[in-house]
């Protein structure tokens, strides 16, 4: 039984995850497909009213699209609490003010949210975000890095599985907020041994997965054409692992843009970092492999084209597709289908 503090009892009572039966590692859906919201960089602000205009603007659009596609879960891809994370413990009021009270339509309250930390979260107490999983029935943040398997049952077909390996890219690459230029080269891990332990775990998790669809999900991108650009250590170390083990892709945020990158080598690189505001400049567009940028919403020097946005990932028995939406629910792009892995 979950332990719910009196501060959050009312909010928790409103939350239901009846769409799925869950245990610690596997989530089962009685459906022929799974649709997930990809939402990064959504985390409001650390002064009243604790939510940004762009963040609030996404809620009606999220509600409409989640209803339309019958999305069953959301992936929160980091920078959950601007500008410096959670300052106290799991009872911090920011959880209510920036999350519970913002994503509060009935359809958004009815889905589980799977969480990973970003660079701004690491300026505060990430362990408080992990502990908050015991106070909210829709907030799932098992550890700094962890794996979930999502199993669904296509009609007249065998069960299908999506493995998502949630990784802490800040522990792997360092914190961009520690730089004099926040868009500069990342400083590297603060704790090299902890980083190597995580790298070993990532490799083993990718190697051992037999899922039909296999993703890593972390805050920093592998490729990006926006102001932060590619993450060198992920290009050097994660990308070869994804290719070696036939992974479907890497899901990320960090750059306040929307991008879909596909080199044609196997893994795809959806980036959804516009949950709070959009858009950063396209200053690193030339660092993405030629021809790989299939879609981008960014500031090309003419201003920000949207107020915010998000993506939807839908997997079924034959393919997974990524759709991108502006905050007002306008569909911006639909990817080519990506086929299941071959075993």
Backbone as numpy.savetxt, mean C-alpha at the origin, in Angstrom:
# Nx Ny Nz CAx CAy CAz Cx Cy Cz
-10.42 -13.18 21.66 -11.28 -11.98 21.66 -10.39 -10.75 21.66
-10.76 -9.75 20.84 -9.96 -8.55 20.78 -10.16 -7.70 22.01
-9.08 -7.05 22.44 -9.14 -6.14 23.57 -9.37 -4.74 23.04
-10.47 -4.13 23.43 -10.84 -2.82 22.91 -10.89 -1.83 24.06
-10.10 -0.76 23.97 -10.11 0.25 25.03 -11.40 1.03 24.99
-11.74 1.68 26.13 -12.99 2.44 26.18 -12.97 3.59 25.19
-11.78 4.15 24.91 -11.68 5.28 23.98 -12.15 4.90 22.59
-11.89 3.61 22.22 -12.20 3.22 20.85 -13.36 2.24 20.77
-14.04 2.01 21.86 -15.08 0.98 21.86 -16.18 1.28 20.86
-16.61 2.54 20.78 -17.70 2.88 19.86 -17.26 2.69 18.43
-16.03 3.20 18.11 -15.54 3.06 16.74 -15.37 1.59 16.37
-14.82 0.80 17.28 -14.60 -0.61 16.99 -15.90 -1.36 16.80
-16.92 -0.98 17.54 -18.20 -1.68 17.44 -18.84 -1.48 16.08
-18.47 -0.40 15.41 -19.05 -0.12 14.11 -18.37 -0.90 12.99
-17.22 -1.51 13.31 -16.40 -2.12 12.28 -16.74 -3.60 12.14
-16.88 -4.06 10.92 -17.14 -5.47 10.68 -16.25 -5.97 9.57
-15.68 -7.14 9.74 -14.92 -7.75 8.66 -15.59 -9.06 8.26
-16.90 -9.02 8.16 -17.66 -10.23 7.85 -17.41 -10.73 6.44
-16.78 -9.91 5.59 -16.52 -10.35 4.23 -15.53 -11.50 4.17
-14.75 -11.70 5.22 -13.72 -12.72 5.15 -13.55 -13.39 6.49
-13.30 -14.68 6.44 -12.88 -15.39 7.65 -11.36 -15.31 7.71
-10.79 -15.00 8.89 -9.37 -14.70 8.96 -8.69 -15.50 10.05
-7.41 -15.85 9.82 -6.53 -16.25 10.89 -5.28 -15.41 10.77
-4.21 -15.79 11.44 -3.06 -14.91 11.52 -2.34 -14.74 10.19
-2.43 -15.72 9.30 -1.66 -15.67 8.06 -2.50 -15.71 6.79
-3.72 -16.24 6.87 -4.52 -16.49 5.67 -5.88 -15.83 5.81
-6.32 -15.20 4.74 -7.65 -14.58 4.67 -8.41 -15.27 3.55
-9.59 -15.76 3.85 -10.39 -16.52 2.89 -11.58 -15.68 2.42
-11.78 -15.65 1.10 -12.92 -14.95 0.52 -13.78 -15.95 -0.26
-15.05 -15.97 0.04 -15.98 -16.82 -0.69 -16.47 -16.05 -1.91
-15.57 -15.90 -2.87 -15.88 -15.11 -4.06 -15.00 -15.60 -5.20
-15.38 -15.21 -6.43 -14.59 -15.66 -7.58 -13.50 -14.68 -7.97
-13.34 -13.60 -7.19 -12.27 -12.64 -7.44 -12.00 -11.87 -6.14
-10.89 -11.17 -6.12 -10.55 -10.31 -5.00 -10.15 -8.95 -5.54
-10.76 -7.89 -4.98 -10.41 -6.52 -5.32 -9.89 -5.81 -4.09
-8.76 -5.13 -4.25 -8.13 -4.44 -3.13 -7.85 -2.99 -3.51
-8.12 -2.08 -2.57 -7.73 -0.68 -2.71 -6.24 -0.58 -2.45
-5.52 0.19 -3.28 -4.13 0.52 -3.04 -4.08 2.01 -2.70
-3.73 2.31 -1.43 -3.79 3.68 -0.95 -2.52 3.99 -0.18
-1.72 4.88 -0.72 -0.49 5.29 -0.05 -0.50 6.77 0.27
0.30 7.16 1.27 0.56 8.56 1.56 -0.73 9.33 1.83
-1.48 8.81 2.78 -2.84 9.29 3.04 -2.96 9.99 4.39
-1.88 10.16 5.14 -1.94 10.31 6.58 -2.21 11.65 7.21
-3.01 12.51 6.61 -3.49 13.70 7.30 -2.39 14.65 7.73
-2.53 15.21 8.91 -1.54 16.14 9.45 -1.58 16.06 10.97
-0.45 16.49 11.60 -0.35 16.29 13.05 -0.80 17.50 13.85
-1.68 18.29 13.28 -2.33 19.39 14.01 -3.80 19.42 13.61
-4.64 19.93 14.49 -6.07 19.99 14.19 -6.30 20.69 12.86
-7.17 20.16 12.00 -8.15 19.08 12.23 -7.65 17.67 11.93
-6.34 17.46 11.77 -5.71 16.14 11.66 -6.02 15.40 10.37
-6.68 16.03 9.43 -6.92 15.44 8.11 -6.71 16.53 7.08
-6.06 16.18 5.98 -5.81 17.12 4.89 -7.03 17.20 3.96
-7.13 18.33 3.26 -8.22 18.52 2.31 -8.20 17.42 1.25
-7.01 17.11 0.72 -6.91 16.08 -0.31 -7.30 14.71 0.20
-6.94 14.40 1.44 -7.32 13.13 2.04 -8.83 13.02 2.14
-9.47 14.06 2.67 -10.92 14.06 2.81 -11.61 13.97 1.45
-10.99 14.58 0.44 -11.59 14.59 -0.89 -11.66 13.20 -1.51
-10.78 12.28 -1.07 -10.80 10.94 -1.65 -11.93 10.07 -1.10
-12.50 10.43 0.05 -13.44 9.53 0.72 -14.69 9.27 -0.12
-15.36 10.28 -0.69 -16.52 9.97 -1.53 -16.16 9.11 -2.74
-15.02 9.41 -3.37 -14.60 8.61 -4.51 -14.26 7.18 -4.13
-13.54 7.02 -3.02 -13.25 5.69 -2.52 -14.54 4.91 -2.24
-15.46 5.57 -1.58 -16.73 4.93 -1.25 -17.45 4.47 -2.51
-17.49 5.34 -3.51 -18.19 4.99 -4.76 -17.52 3.83 -5.48
-16.18 3.86 -5.56 -15.47 2.83 -6.31 -15.47 1.50 -5.55
-15.26 1.55 -4.24 -15.32 0.32 -3.45 -16.68 -0.35 -3.60
-17.73 0.46 -3.63 -19.08 -0.08 -3.84 -19.21 -0.66 -5.24
-18.71 0.06 -6.23 -18.86 -0.35 -7.63 -18.16 -1.67 -7.92
-16.93 -1.82 -7.41 -16.14 -3.02 -7.73 -16.26 -4.09 -6.64
-16.98 -3.77 -5.57 -17.13 -4.67 -4.43 -15.77 -5.04 -3.84
-14.93 -4.03 -3.62 -13.61 -4.26 -3.04 -13.74 -4.86 -1.65
-12.89 -5.84 -1.35 -13.00 -6.57 -0.08 -11.93 -6.19 0.93
-10.92 -5.41 0.52 -9.86 -5.04 1.44 -9.12 -3.84 0.89
-8.28 -3.26 1.75 -7.44 -2.14 1.36 -6.02 -2.38 1.85
-5.05 -1.95 1.05 -3.64 -1.99 1.41 -3.18 -0.56 1.63
-2.73 -0.26 2.85 -2.24 1.07 3.20 -0.73 1.05 3.08
-0.20 1.79 2.10 1.17 1.62 1.65 2.15 2.61 2.27
1.84 3.07 3.48 2.80 3.87 4.24 2.56 5.35 4.20
3.27 6.06 5.10 3.00 7.45 5.45 1.55 7.57 5.90
1.30 6.82 6.95 -0.05 6.72 7.52 -0.36 7.90 8.43
0.67 8.54 8.98 0.45 9.66 9.90 1.52 10.72 9.68
1.12 11.76 8.95 2.01 12.91 8.76 1.95 13.80 10.00
3.02 14.59 10.28 4.24 14.56 9.49 5.34 13.76 10.16
5.06 13.27 11.36 6.11 12.56 12.10 5.56 11.36 12.86
4.62 10.65 12.26 4.14 9.41 12.82 3.31 9.57 14.08
3.21 8.50 14.83 2.49 8.49 16.11 3.45 8.89 17.21
3.07 9.88 18.00 3.97 10.44 19.00 3.91 9.72 20.34
2.87 8.91 20.57 2.76 8.25 21.88 2.62 6.74 21.67
1.48 6.18 22.06 1.30 4.73 21.96 0.04 4.42 21.16
-0.42 3.16 21.27 -1.57 2.73 20.47 -2.87 3.41 20.85
-2.88 4.16 21.95 -4.08 4.89 22.36 -4.07 6.34 21.85
-3.09 6.68 21.05 -3.00 8.03 20.49 -4.28 8.37 19.73
-4.79 9.57 19.95 -6.04 9.99 19.30 -5.92 10.10 17.79
-4.70 10.15 17.25 -4.56 10.24 15.79 -5.20 9.05 15.07
-5.22 7.89 15.70 -5.83 6.74 15.04 -7.30 6.98 14.73
-7.99 7.65 15.65 -9.39 7.99 15.43 -9.51 9.18 14.50
-8.70 10.23 14.73 -8.88 11.50 14.02 -8.43 11.43 12.57
-7.44 10.60 12.26 -6.90 10.55 10.90 -7.34 9.32 10.14
-7.75 8.27 10.85 -8.17 7.03 10.18 -9.64 6.71 10.42
-10.01 6.40 11.65 -11.36 5.90 11.93 -12.44 6.90 11.52
-12.24 8.18 11.85 -13.26 9.19 11.58 -13.22 9.73 10.16
-12.20 9.37 9.40 -12.10 9.83 8.01 -12.69 8.79 7.07
-12.23 7.55 7.17 -12.72 6.49 6.30 -13.92 5.82 6.98
-14.98 6.60 7.11 -16.09 6.21 7.98 -17.41 5.99 7.25
-17.40 5.91 5.91 -18.64 5.50 5.25 -18.87 4.02 5.56
-20.10 3.58 5.42 -20.42 2.21 5.81 -19.61 1.19 5.02
-19.37 1.44 3.73 -18.62 0.46 2.94 -17.14 0.49 3.30
-16.61 1.65 3.66 -15.20 1.71 4.04 -14.97 1.16 5.44
-15.98 1.20 6.28 -15.86 0.60 7.61 -15.96 -0.92 7.57
-16.47 -1.46 6.48 -16.76 -2.90 6.41 -15.61 -3.71 5.84
-14.49 -3.08 5.47 -13.38 -3.83 4.89 -12.16 -3.75 5.81
-11.30 -4.78 5.79 -10.06 -4.73 6.57 -8.98 -3.94 5.83
-8.09 -3.34 6.60 -6.98 -2.54 6.07 -5.68 -3.18 6.52
-4.81 -3.49 5.55 -3.52 -4.11 5.84 -2.44 -3.04 5.64
-1.57 -2.89 6.64 -0.79 -1.67 6.81 0.70 -1.97 6.77
1.46 -1.04 6.19 2.92 -1.05 6.26 3.38 0.39 6.54
4.55 0.53 7.14 5.03 1.86 7.55 5.79 2.56 6.43
5.73 3.90 6.46 6.51 4.73 5.56 7.54 5.56 6.31
8.23 6.42 5.57 9.30 7.20 6.17 8.78 8.15 7.25
7.62 8.77 7.04 7.07 9.66 8.07 6.64 8.88 9.31
6.16 7.66 9.13 5.80 6.82 10.28 7.01 6.50 11.14
8.15 6.34 10.50 9.37 6.00 11.23 9.95 7.20 11.98
9.42 8.37 11.77 9.81 9.52 12.61 9.15 9.45 13.97
8.14 8.58 14.10 7.43 8.38 15.35 7.54 6.94 15.80
6.51 6.45 16.43 6.50 5.14 17.08 5.75 4.13 16.21
6.48 3.41 15.37 5.84 2.41 14.51 5.24 1.29 15.34
5.87 0.95 16.45 5.34 -0.14 17.28 3.94 0.19 17.80
3.61 1.47 17.95 2.25 1.85 18.35 1.25 1.51 17.24
1.66 1.70 15.99 0.78 1.33 14.88 0.56 -0.17 14.82
1.60 -0.93 15.11 1.47 -2.38 15.15 0.52 -2.78 16.29
0.70 -2.18 17.46 -0.13 -2.51 18.62 -1.58 -2.10 18.42
-1.83 -1.09 17.60 -3.21 -0.64 17.37 -4.05 -1.74 16.71
-3.40 -2.73 16.11 -4.13 -3.86 15.55 -4.97 -4.57 16.59
-4.61 -4.45 17.86 -5.37 -5.08 18.94 -6.56 -4.24 19.39
-6.66 -3.01 18.88 -7.72 -2.11 19.31 -8.77 -1.85 18.23
-8.42 -2.11 16.98 -9.35 -1.87 15.89 -9.48 -3.13 15.06
-10.71 -3.55 14.82 -10.93 -4.79 14.08 -10.69 -4.64 12.59
-10.47 -3.43 12.11 -10.19 -3.29 10.68 -8.76 -2.89 10.37
-7.94 -2.65 11.38 -6.53 -2.25 11.20 -5.66 -3.48 11.44
-4.92 -3.92 10.40 -4.11 -5.13 10.49 -2.66 -4.79 10.15
-1.81 -4.79 11.16 -0.40 -4.44 11.00 0.35 -5.41 11.91
0.70 -6.57 11.37 1.20 -7.67 12.19 2.57 -7.40 12.78
3.45 -6.78 11.99 4.83 -6.55 12.41 5.45 -5.60 11.41
6.72 -5.24 11.64 7.39 -4.35 10.69 7.36 -4.92 9.29
7.52 -6.23 9.17 7.33 -6.90 7.90 6.64 -8.23 8.17
5.75 -8.63 7.23 4.92 -9.81 7.44 4.31 -10.24 6.12
3.71 -11.41 6.11 3.13 -11.97 4.89 1.67 -12.31 5.13
0.83 -12.08 4.13 -0.57 -12.50 4.14 -0.88 -13.25 2.85
-1.69 -14.28 2.98 -2.20 -15.01 1.83 -3.70 -14.79 1.74
-4.16 -14.36 0.58 -5.58 -14.11 0.34 -6.08 -15.18 -0.62
-7.01 -16.00 -0.15 -7.48 -17.16 -0.91 -8.92 -16.91 -1.35
-9.19 -17.15 -2.64 -10.55 -16.98 -3.13 -10.91 -18.18 -4.00
-12.21 -18.31 -4.31 -12.72 -19.54 -4.93 -13.47 -19.21 -6.21
-12.78 -19.17 -7.34 -13.48 -18.95 -8.61 -14.50 -20.05 -8.88
-15.59 -19.69 -9.54 -16.64 -20.66 -9.84 -16.08 -21.82 -10.65
-16.37 -23.03 -10.17 -15.98 -24.26 -10.87 -14.47 -24.37 -11.08
-13.71 -23.66 -10.29 -12.25 -23.71 -10.40 -11.66 -24.05 -9.03
-10.38 -24.39 -9.03 -9.68 -24.60 -7.77 -9.51 -23.26 -7.05
-9.21 -23.33 -5.77 -8.91 -22.11 -5.03 -7.69 -21.41 -5.64
-7.72 -20.09 -5.59 -6.61 -19.26 -6.06 -6.06 -18.48 -4.87
-4.77 -18.16 -4.92 -4.12 -17.47 -3.81 -3.33 -16.27 -4.29
-3.46 -15.18 -3.54 -2.62 -14.00 -3.71 -1.74 -13.90 -2.47
-0.44 -14.01 -2.63 0.49 -13.78 -1.52 1.00 -12.35 -1.60
0.89 -11.64 -0.49 1.46 -10.29 -0.41 2.48 -10.28 0.72
3.70 -9.97 0.38 4.81 -9.89 1.32 5.01 -8.43 1.65
4.54 -8.03 2.83 4.62 -6.63 3.26 6.02 -6.38 3.82
6.74 -5.43 3.24 8.12 -5.19 3.63 8.28 -3.78 4.15
9.25 -3.60 5.04 9.55 -2.27 5.56 10.74 -1.71 4.80
10.44 -0.91 3.78 11.50 -0.40 2.91 12.35 0.66 3.59
11.82 1.31 4.63 12.61 2.30 5.35 13.73 1.61 6.12
13.44 0.46 6.72 14.48 -0.31 7.41 15.51 -0.84 6.43
15.14 -1.03 5.18 16.06 -1.53 4.16 16.92 -0.43 3.56
16.36 0.76 3.40 17.02 1.80 2.59 17.34 3.07 3.36
16.81 3.24 4.57 17.00 4.49 5.30 15.83 5.43 5.11
15.84 6.51 5.89 14.72 7.43 5.93 15.03 8.69 5.13
14.20 8.97 4.12 14.40 10.16 3.29 14.25 11.44 4.10
13.54 11.38 5.24 13.39 12.55 6.08 14.67 12.90 6.84
15.64 11.99 6.84 16.92 12.26 7.49 17.87 13.04 6.58
17.47 13.26 5.34 18.32 13.94 4.38 18.08 15.45 4.41
19.11 16.21 4.10 18.94 17.66 3.94 18.02 17.94 2.77
18.17 17.17 1.70 17.26 17.21 0.55 16.41 15.94 0.60
15.12 16.08 0.91 14.28 14.88 1.10 14.15 14.07 -0.18
14.51 14.66 -1.32 14.45 13.93 -2.58 15.82 13.40 -3.00
16.78 13.45 -2.08 18.12 12.99 -2.39 18.26 11.47 -2.27
19.50 11.00 -2.44 19.79 9.57 -2.35 19.62 9.09 -0.92
18.93 7.99 -0.75 18.65 7.48 0.58 19.94 7.09 1.29
19.98 7.24 2.63 21.23 7.07 3.37 21.63 5.64 3.65
20.76 4.68 3.40 21.04 3.30 3.76 20.45 2.97 5.13
20.39 1.69 5.48 19.72 1.29 6.72 20.43 1.78 7.96
19.64 2.12 8.97 20.21 2.51 10.26 20.82 1.30 10.94
20.19 0.15 10.82 20.65 -1.08 11.43 20.89 -2.10 10.32
22.15 -2.28 9.92 22.48 -3.14 8.79 22.12 -4.59 9.06
22.29 -5.05 10.30 21.97 -6.45 10.61 20.47 -6.70 10.49
19.67 -5.77 10.99 18.22 -5.91 10.89 17.79 -5.91 9.43
18.43 -5.05 8.63 18.11 -5.01 7.21 18.44 -6.34 6.53
19.59 -6.92 6.86 19.97 -8.19 6.25 19.04 -9.31 6.68
18.59 -9.26 7.93 17.61 -10.26 8.38 16.34 -10.17 7.56
15.90 -8.94 7.31 14.70 -8.76 6.50 14.93 -9.21 5.06
16.09 -8.88 4.48 16.37 -9.32 3.11 16.31 -10.84 3.01
16.87 -11.54 3.99 16.85 -13.00 3.98 15.42 -13.52 4.05
14.61 -12.86 4.88 13.20 -13.25 5.00 12.45 -13.00 3.70
12.70 -11.87 3.06 12.05 -11.56 1.78 12.38 -12.62 0.75
13.66 -12.94 0.63 14.06 -13.93 -0.36 13.41 -15.28 -0.09
13.41 -15.71 1.17 12.80 -16.99 1.50 11.30 -16.98 1.23
10.64 -15.85 1.53 9.19 -15.75 1.31 8.85 -15.81 -0.17
9.64 -15.13 -0.99 9.43 -15.18 -2.44 9.72 -16.58 -2.98
10.81 -17.15 -2.54 11.22 -18.47 -3.02 10.19 -19.55 -2.70
9.61 -19.47 -1.50 8.73 -20.54 -1.02 7.28 -20.37 -1.45
6.92 -19.23 -2.02 5.52 -19.00 -2.38 5.11 -19.83 -3.59
3.96 -20.46 -3.48 3.36 -21.16 -4.62 2.07 -20.48 -5.06
1.90 -19.22 -4.66 0.67 -18.49 -4.95 0.51 -18.23 -6.44
-0.73 -18.04 -6.84 -1.02 -17.72 -8.24 -0.61 -16.29 -8.58
-0.70 -15.40 -7.59 -0.23 -14.03 -7.74 0.64 -13.72 -6.53
1.80 -13.10 -6.76 2.78 -12.87 -5.70 3.31 -11.45 -5.80
3.12 -10.69 -4.71 3.55 -9.30 -4.67 4.38 -9.04 -3.42
5.32 -8.12 -3.54 5.81 -7.40 -2.37 5.06 -6.08 -2.31
4.89 -5.57 -1.10 4.23 -4.28 -0.90 5.03 -3.51 0.13
5.48 -2.34 -0.23 6.25 -1.51 0.68 6.10 -0.05 0.32
6.58 0.82 1.19 6.38 2.25 0.95 7.20 2.75 -0.25
8.49 2.47 -0.24 9.33 2.98 -1.33 9.10 2.17 -2.61
9.14 2.84 -3.77 8.99 2.14 -5.04 10.31 1.54 -5.51
10.22 0.60 -6.41 11.40 0.19 -7.18 11.66 1.28 -8.21
10.73 1.47 -9.13 10.82 2.52 -10.15 9.83 3.63 -9.85
10.21 4.87 -10.12 9.28 6.00 -10.11 9.90 7.12 -10.94
9.03 7.84 -11.63 9.50 9.00 -12.39 9.27 10.31 -11.69
8.66 10.28 -10.50 8.37 11.51 -9.77 9.57 11.96 -8.94
9.35 12.88 -8.01 10.45 13.61 -7.37 11.40 12.72 -6.58
10.88 11.68 -5.91 11.78 10.76 -5.19 12.54 9.86 -6.14
11.91 9.45 -7.23 12.57 8.62 -8.22 12.75 7.18 -7.77
13.52 6.41 -8.52 13.76 5.00 -8.17 14.47 4.88 -6.82
14.25 3.75 -6.16 14.96 3.45 -4.92 16.11 2.52 -5.27
17.33 3.03 -5.22 18.47 2.31 -5.78 18.63 0.91 -5.19
18.51 0.79 -3.86 18.75 -0.52 -3.26 17.66 -1.51 -3.64
16.44 -1.03 -3.89 15.38 -1.92 -4.35 15.59 -2.33 -5.80
16.10 -1.41 -6.61 16.45 -1.76 -8.00 17.55 -2.82 -8.00
18.53 -2.64 -7.11 19.69 -3.53 -7.09 19.40 -4.88 -6.45
18.52 -4.92 -5.43 18.36 -6.16 -4.67 16.96 -6.77 -4.76
15.91 -5.94 -4.68 14.56 -6.50 -4.72 14.15 -6.90 -6.13
14.40 -6.04 -7.09 13.99 -6.31 -8.47 14.55 -7.65 -8.99
15.83 -7.96 -8.79 16.30 -9.28 -9.25 15.61 -10.45 -8.55
15.25 -10.29 -7.27 14.52 -11.35 -6.57 13.13 -11.53 -7.18
12.44 -10.42 -7.46 11.12 -10.52 -8.06 11.18 -11.26 -9.38
12.19 -10.97 -10.17 12.34 -11.62 -11.47 12.74 -13.08 -11.29
13.66 -13.37 -10.37 14.14 -14.74 -10.18 13.01 -15.68 -9.76
12.13 -15.19 -8.89 11.09 -16.06 -8.33 9.73 -15.87 -9.01
9.72 -15.18 -10.13 8.50 -15.06 -10.92 7.39 -14.31 -10.22
7.74 -13.29 -9.44 6.73 -12.50 -8.74 5.90 -11.69 -9.73
4.69 -11.38 -9.31 3.79 -10.59 -10.15 4.16 -9.13 -10.14
4.63 -8.60 -8.98 5.00 -7.20 -8.95 5.30 -6.68 -7.56
5.57 -5.37 -7.50 5.83 -4.66 -6.25 4.87 -3.48 -6.17
4.13 -3.37 -5.07 3.15 -2.31 -4.84 3.77 -1.27 -3.91
3.59 0.03 -4.23 4.29 1.05 -3.45 3.55 2.38 -3.47
4.08 3.30 -2.68 3.63 4.69 -2.64 4.84 5.60 -2.65
4.95 6.49 -1.62 6.08 7.39 -1.37 6.06 8.62 -2.27
6.18 8.45 -3.58 6.02 9.59 -4.48 4.54 9.93 -4.58
4.22 11.21 -4.41 2.82 11.64 -4.40 2.32 11.78 -5.83
2.22 10.64 -6.47 1.83 10.53 -7.87 1.05 9.23 -8.03
0.58 8.98 -9.23 0.01 7.70 -9.61 0.78 7.21 -10.83
1.31 5.99 -10.77 2.13 5.48 -11.88 1.89 3.99 -12.07
2.01 3.55 -13.29 2.00 2.12 -13.59 3.16 1.84 -14.52
4.09 1.01 -14.05 5.34 0.76 -14.75 5.46 -0.72 -15.04
5.75 -1.05 -16.28 5.86 -2.44 -16.72 6.99 -2.51 -17.73
8.10 -3.14 -17.33 9.25 -3.28 -18.22 9.07 -4.39 -19.25
8.03 -5.22 -19.07 7.85 -6.35 -19.95 8.71 -7.55 -19.57
9.31 -7.52 -18.38 10.19 -8.60 -17.92 9.49 -9.55 -16.95
8.25 -9.27 -16.63 7.53 -10.09 -15.66 6.88 -9.25 -14.60
7.64 -8.77 -13.58 7.01 -7.98 -12.52 6.50 -6.63 -13.04
5.39 -6.18 -12.47 4.88 -4.84 -12.74 5.05 -4.02 -11.47
4.99 -2.69 -11.62 5.31 -1.79 -10.52 4.24 -0.70 -10.39
3.07 -1.05 -9.83 2.04 -0.05 -9.58 2.44 0.85 -8.40
2.30 2.15 -8.57 2.59 3.13 -7.51 1.33 3.94 -7.27
0.90 3.99 -6.00 -0.30 4.74 -5.61 0.04 5.55 -4.37
0.48 6.79 -4.58 0.94 7.62 -3.48 0.21 8.94 -3.36
-1.05 8.99 -3.80 -1.79 10.25 -3.86 -2.98 10.26 -2.92
-2.90 9.54 -1.82 -4.04 9.46 -0.91 -4.30 10.71 -0.11
-3.30 11.58 -0.02 -3.42 12.81 0.76 -3.38 14.04 -0.13
-2.51 14.00 -1.13 -2.40 15.11 -2.08 -1.64 14.66 -3.32
-1.75 15.40 -4.37 -1.09 15.11 -5.62 -0.86 16.45 -6.34
0.25 16.69 -6.97 1.20 15.68 -7.42 2.61 16.25 -7.35
3.59 15.38 -7.09 4.99 15.76 -7.18 5.39 15.96 -8.64
6.55 16.60 -8.83 7.07 16.85 -10.19 7.63 15.58 -10.80
7.65 15.54 -12.12 8.15 14.37 -12.86 9.65 14.50 -13.14
10.42 14.84 -12.12 11.84 15.15 -12.31 12.71 13.93 -12.55
12.17 12.73 -12.34 12.96 11.52 -12.56 12.38 10.64 -13.67
11.60 11.25 -14.54 10.97 10.47 -15.61 12.00 9.76 -16.48
13.18 10.37 -16.64 14.19 9.77 -17.50 14.93 8.61 -16.83
14.67 8.37 -15.54 15.33 7.26 -14.84 14.53 5.96 -14.90
13.32 6.02 -15.39 12.50 4.82 -15.58 12.91 4.19 -16.91
13.06 2.87 -16.96 13.45 2.25 -18.24 12.57 2.70 -19.40
13.21 2.91 -20.53 12.51 3.44 -21.71 11.33 2.54 -22.08
10.18 3.16 -22.26 8.98 2.45 -22.67 8.23 1.76 -21.55
8.77 1.81 -20.32 8.15 1.06 -19.22 7.02 1.83 -18.54
7.04 3.16 -18.62 6.00 3.96 -17.98 4.73 3.90 -18.83
3.76 3.14 -18.37 2.53 2.95 -19.12 1.47 3.99 -18.76
1.61 4.59 -17.57 0.62 5.57 -17.10 1.27 6.38 -15.99
1.02 7.69 -16.00 1.51 8.53 -14.91 0.63 9.75 -14.76
0.28 10.05 -13.52 -0.32 11.31 -13.15 0.67 12.01 -12.24
1.23 13.12 -12.72 2.24 13.86 -11.99 2.18 15.32 -12.42
2.99 16.14 -11.82 3.09 17.55 -12.20 4.21 17.68 -13.22
3.83 17.96 -14.44 4.83 18.08 -15.51 5.26 19.52 -15.73
4.96 20.37 -14.75 5.30 21.78 -14.85 4.10 22.66 -15.11
2.96 22.03 -15.37 1.74 22.79 -15.65 0.78 22.78 -14.47
1.20 22.19 -13.35 0.35 22.12 -12.17 -0.14 20.72 -11.90
-0.76 20.53 -10.74 -1.25 19.21 -10.35 -2.58 18.92 -11.04
-2.67 17.83 -11.80 -3.89 17.57 -12.56 -5.05 17.03 -11.73
-4.78 16.48 -10.54 -5.84 15.97 -9.68 -5.55 16.35 -8.24
-6.56 16.28 -7.39 -6.41 16.62 -5.98 -5.85 15.45 -5.17
-6.11 14.27 -5.62 -5.65 13.05 -4.97 -6.16 11.87 -5.76
-5.80 10.64 -5.32 -6.27 9.48 -6.05 -5.83 8.19 -5.40
-6.17 7.08 -6.05 -5.92 5.75 -5.51 -6.01 4.75 -6.65
-5.70 3.50 -6.36 -5.79 2.44 -7.36 -6.57 1.27 -6.79
-7.06 0.43 -7.71 -7.75 -0.80 -7.36 -7.06 -1.95 -8.09
-6.74 -3.00 -7.36 -6.17 -4.22 -7.93 -7.23 -5.31 -7.86
-7.57 -5.92 -9.01 -8.57 -6.98 -9.04 -7.97 -8.22 -9.67
-8.01 -9.32 -8.92 -7.48 -10.60 -9.39 -8.62 -11.61 -9.50
-8.62 -12.37 -10.58 -9.56 -13.47 -10.73 -8.80 -14.71 -11.20
-9.49 -15.69 -11.72 -8.85 -16.96 -12.07 -7.88 -16.83 -13.24
-8.05 -15.80 -14.07 -7.26 -15.71 -15.30 -6.33 -14.52 -15.38
-6.52 -13.49 -14.51 -5.71 -12.28 -14.66 -5.86 -11.38 -13.44
-4.90 -10.46 -13.32 -5.01 -9.36 -12.36 -4.88 -8.06 -13.15
-5.74 -7.10 -12.81 -5.80 -5.82 -13.52 -5.73 -4.69 -12.50
-5.08 -3.59 -12.87 -4.96 -2.41 -12.02 -5.71 -1.25 -12.66
-6.58 -0.62 -11.86 -7.33 0.55 -12.31 -6.97 1.73 -11.40
-6.83 2.89 -12.01 -6.47 4.10 -11.27 -7.62 5.10 -11.35
-7.85 5.78 -10.20 -8.97 6.70 -10.09 -8.50 8.00 -9.45
-9.08 9.10 -9.90 -8.93 10.38 -9.22 -9.79 10.38 -7.96
-9.56 11.35 -7.08 -10.30 11.44 -5.83 -11.81 11.46 -6.05
-12.24 12.01 -7.17 -13.68 12.12 -7.44 -14.25 10.89 -8.13
-13.48 9.80 -8.17 -13.88 8.50 -8.73 -13.81 8.43 -10.25
-13.25 9.45 -10.90 -13.03 9.38 -12.34 -11.97 8.33 -12.64
-12.29 7.39 -13.50 -11.31 6.37 -13.89 -10.29 7.00 -14.82
-9.02 6.83 -14.49 -7.93 7.45 -15.23 -7.20 6.48 -16.15
-7.15 5.20 -15.74 -6.33 4.25 -16.49 -6.70 2.84 -16.06
-6.66 1.90 -17.01 -6.80 0.48 -16.73 -5.63 -0.25 -17.39
-4.94 -1.05 -16.63 -3.75 -1.73 -17.14 -4.14 -2.90 -18.05
-3.18 -3.34 -18.82 -3.33 -4.62 -19.49 -3.38 -5.72 -18.43
-4.06 -6.81 -18.71 -4.12 -7.89 -17.73 -2.77 -8.56 -17.55
-2.51 -8.96 -16.30 -1.31 -9.73 -15.96 -1.75 -11.14 -15.61
-1.16 -12.12 -16.22 -1.58 -13.51 -16.05 -1.04 -14.09 -14.75
-1.70 -15.14 -14.22 -1.17 -15.81 -13.03 0.22 -16.38 -13.29
0.91 -16.63 -12.20 2.22 -17.25 -12.29 2.08 -18.69 -12.76
3.10 -19.19 -13.41 3.15 -20.62 -13.79 4.02 -21.33 -12.78
3.63 -22.55 -12.40 4.35 -23.31 -11.37 5.12 -24.45 -12.00
